[in-house]
Amino acid sequence: MTDIKKGLVGVVVDETAVSKVDPETNSLLYRGYPVQELAATQPFEAVAHLLWHGELPTDDELATLRAEERRHRALAPEVKAVIDLVPTAAHPMDEVRTAVSALGAAELGGLSAVASGGTAEQNLDRSLRLFAALPAIVAYGQRRRRGLEAIPPRDDLDYAANLLWMTFGEEPHPVVVDAFNRSMILYAEHSFNASTFTARVVTSTLSDLYSAVTAAIGALKGPLHGGANEAVLDIFDEIGEASNVVPWLDDALAQKRKIMGFGHRVYKRGDSRVPTMRAALESLVAHYDRPEVLELYTALETEFVNRKGIYPNLDYPSGPAYSLIGFDTLTFTPLFVAARVTGWTAHIMEQAASNALIRPLSAYTGPAQRRVPGYEPDE
Ligand code: ACO
């Protein structure tokens, strides 16, 4: 009997120096640094540099990266034109996936499939361009669905504040910028999750970085992965208020529903990122004076953990946090894309630097060999 590891559970498929998830110590390290320490001290741009280069930037390196990021921030007219062709009723993840694909088509120009794979230097440049371009794509998506025009970027604002500016057209409060910046850092990287593995599979064929990221966006869309932050808010809307949690949960569990925002393939005793994001949510609840959000959050968490012993993952606190900031529920997973593109591209560059085609085997369970009706073998 072949030993099949369905869902690749417990299978170690390669090495990585990008991040380490340790369920035993409940820790997540980016290039050796605890993610909660990064979230407390660093701008998201510095974490992007860390993931790509292996070290935090010096002041000069950070200034250079910020200048490059500003240079590529604006929504390119050809990408905007493609986005405008996507129906506003389409899921925003379909829109973001299409926009990234269009960026690739524009930037890879007339390169052959072999040449478009790119050198290490080209991949670094493409990573930065995508990182810089995604905020305008995500912000315009939300505005477009509300019937509003795109807002041009502001050169005097750093990454997090500028994304909020392009979405809402208001100078964001420092408390909001800080909470949002933390969420981007927490979402940036998480080892061989489904979307990162997808990006590595595509890269292993020597395809280009834009194709790998486009495929990763498709994987992230699923509600068992990135789509869960959107689903958490749907659940909050269904429950309404903290006093409804018990009857709602009785009903949901009787129907064997999965409660989105809880559970994790790797962490079984709680997601290492949740305490930091919960603290960010608490700061937003205080800033917007919305205590009922935290009441519902805590009531559902307490009740579900007591009954099932399954803990929240990062999507649980980030969903209500993004909602308080003013993002539409449908924009949550695109924000995850804007953050995770840093981790994806770090893995793409790592895979490309030490490549082996990823091509597993399968155990065949279909019919035994048989003859096609009408086929007459030559004697
Ligand atoms: N709600 C209800 N039951 C759950 C949940 C949940 N959220 N998570 C796990 N379980 C139960 C399963 O029903 C299963 O029960 P059973 O053994 O009686 O059948 C058991 O716990 C094991 O669950 P699996 O789904 O087999 O565990 P796996 O490791 O494959 O699942 C996963 C991990 C997919 C994340 C799962 O916990 C889940 O579906 N959670 C909800 C979706 C979600 O929040 N995804 C976000 C992931 S993190 C991120 O992308 C930032």
Residues whose N, C-alpha, C, O or C-beta is under 5 A from the ligand:
A	BS01	ACO	P223 L224 H225 G226 A228 R257 K258 I259 M260 G261 F262 G263 H264 R265 N313 L314 D315
